[in-house]
Amino acid sequence: VQLQASGGGLVQTGGSLTLSCIVSGRTASESDVGWFRQAPGKEREFVASITWSTYYTYYSDSVKGRFTISRDNAKNTVYLQMNDLKPEDTAVYYCAADRFAPAQTMMNIPPKIRFWGQGTLVTVSS
């Protein structure tokens, strides 16, 4: 599986951004997908995940109600719509997938996911 994340940028507090993750490869259609982030000096943390076939979604408490994960299977793309952004959302955001890592297990620490995208930087100014 190969993943390519994009859509990061600089936004003011309260603003919105949408990240995209293109998922490709032989087992892409069998893989749930998750978004993670890593802020400077901090551990990587789970943000959200989505199942590929049943559309079930999972969120961390810190983003629930503000972020929405969705996917378009026809485009092999998973999105992360981020609203009401806060300075503490500043991080490099990564998408990840693995056919052996169900979406509901991606918040486990550490996440047992083999395939990761390159990351896209989100900076929220105060």
C-alpha positions as CSV (number, residue, x, y, z in Angstrom):
1,V,0.0,0.0,0.0
2,Q,1.2,3.5,-0.8
3,L,-0.2,6.6,0.7
4,Q,0.2,10.3,-0.3
5,A,-1.1,13.0,2.1
6,S,-1.7,16.6,1.0
7,G,-3.6,19.7,1.9
8,G,-1.7,21.1,4.9
9,G,-0.9,24.7,5.3
10,L,-1.1,27.8,7.5
11,V,-4.5,28.8,9.0
12,Q,-5.7,31.1,11.7
13,T,-7.4,29.9,14.9
14,G,-11.0,29.0,14.1
15,G,-10.2,28.3,10.5
16,S,-10.7,25.1,8.4
17,L,-8.6,22.9,6.3
18,T,-9.2,19.6,4.4
19,L,-6.5,17.0,4.2
20,S,-6.5,14.4,1.5
21,C,-4.8,10.9,1.4
22,I,-4.6,9.0,-1.8
23,V,-4.3,5.3,-1.1
24,S,-3.0,3.0,-3.8
25,G,-1.6,-0.5,-4.2
26,R,-2.8,-4.1,-4.5
27,T,-4.4,-4.2,-1.0
28,A,-5.7,-0.6,-0.9
29,S,-9.3,-1.7,-1.3
30,E,-9.0,-4.0,1.7
31,S,-7.4,-1.5,4.1
32,D,-9.0,0.8,6.7
33,V,-7.3,4.2,6.9
34,G,-6.3,6.4,9.8
35,W,-5.0,9.9,10.3
36,F,-2.4,10.6,12.9
37,R,-0.4,13.7,13.9
38,Q,2.8,14.5,15.6
39,A,3.5,17.9,17.1
40,P,7.0,19.2,17.8
41,G,8.5,17.4,20.8
42,K,5.5,15.2,21.2
43,E,4.6,11.6,20.5
44,R,2.6,10.7,17.5
45,E,-1.1,10.5,18.3
46,F,-4.2,9.0,16.8
47,V,-6.7,11.5,15.2
48,A,-9.3,9.5,13.3
49,S,-9.9,6.4,11.3
50,I,-12.4,5.0,8.9
51,T,-13.3,1.5,7.7
52,W,-13.0,0.9,3.9
53,S,-16.2,-1.0,3.4
54,T,-18.7,-0.1,6.1
55,Y,-17.8,3.6,6.6
56,Y,-17.5,3.3,10.4
57,T,-15.5,6.2,11.9
58,Y,-13.5,6.6,15.1
59,Y,-12.1,9.8,16.6
60,S,-9.9,10.9,19.4
61,D,-11.6,12.9,22.1
62,S,-9.4,16.0,21.2
63,V,-10.9,16.3,17.7
64,K,-14.4,14.8,18.1
65,G,-17.0,17.3,16.9
66,R,-14.5,19.4,15.0
67,F,-12.9,16.9,12.6
68,T,-14.6,14.7,10.1
69,I,-13.0,11.7,8.3
70,S,-14.6,10.5,5.1
71,R,-13.5,8.7,2.0
72,D,-14.3,8.4,-1.7
73,N,-13.6,4.8,-2.8
74,A,-14.0,5.8,-6.5
75,K,-11.0,8.1,-6.0
76,N,-9.2,5.9,-3.5
77,T,-9.0,9.0,-1.3
78,V,-9.6,9.6,2.4
79,Y,-10.3,13.1,3.6
80,L,-9.9,14.8,7.0
81,Q,-12.1,17.9,7.2
82,M,-10.8,20.0,10.1
83,N,-12.9,22.8,11.5
84,D,-12.5,25.2,14.4
85,L,-8.8,24.7,14.3
86,K,-6.8,25.5,17.4
87,P,-3.1,26.2,17.9
88,E,-2.8,22.9,19.6
89,D,-3.8,21.2,16.4
90,T,-0.5,22.3,14.9
91,A,1.4,19.2,13.8
92,V,2.5,17.1,10.9
93,Y,-0.4,14.9,9.9
94,Y,0.1,11.4,8.5
95,C,-2.3,9.0,7.0
96,A,-1.7,5.3,7.4
97,A,-3.2,2.0,6.3
98,D,-2.7,-1.7,6.7
99,R,-5.1,-4.5,5.7
100,F,-4.3,-6.2,9.1
101,A,-5.1,-3.1,11.2
102,P,-8.8,-2.5,11.6
103,A,-9.9,1.1,12.1
104,Q,-11.0,0.5,15.7
105,T,-7.5,-0.7,16.6
106,M,-5.7,2.3,15.2
107,M,-6.0,4.2,18.5
108,N,-4.0,1.5,20.3
109,I,-0.5,2.6,21.4
110,P,1.6,1.9,19.5
111,P,-0.5,1.5,16.4
112,K,0.4,-1.7,14.5
113,I,0.3,-0.2,11.1
114,R,2.9,-0.9,8.4
115,F,2.2,1.7,5.8
116,W,2.5,5.4,6.2
117,G,2.3,8.5,4.0
118,Q,4.9,11.2,4.0
119,G,3.0,13.7,6.2
120,T,1.6,17.2,5.6
121,L,2.2,20.1,7.9
122,V,-0.7,22.0,9.5
123,T,0.1,25.2,11.3
124,V,-2.6,27.0,13.2
125,S,-1.7,30.6,14.2
126,S,-3.1,32.2,17.3
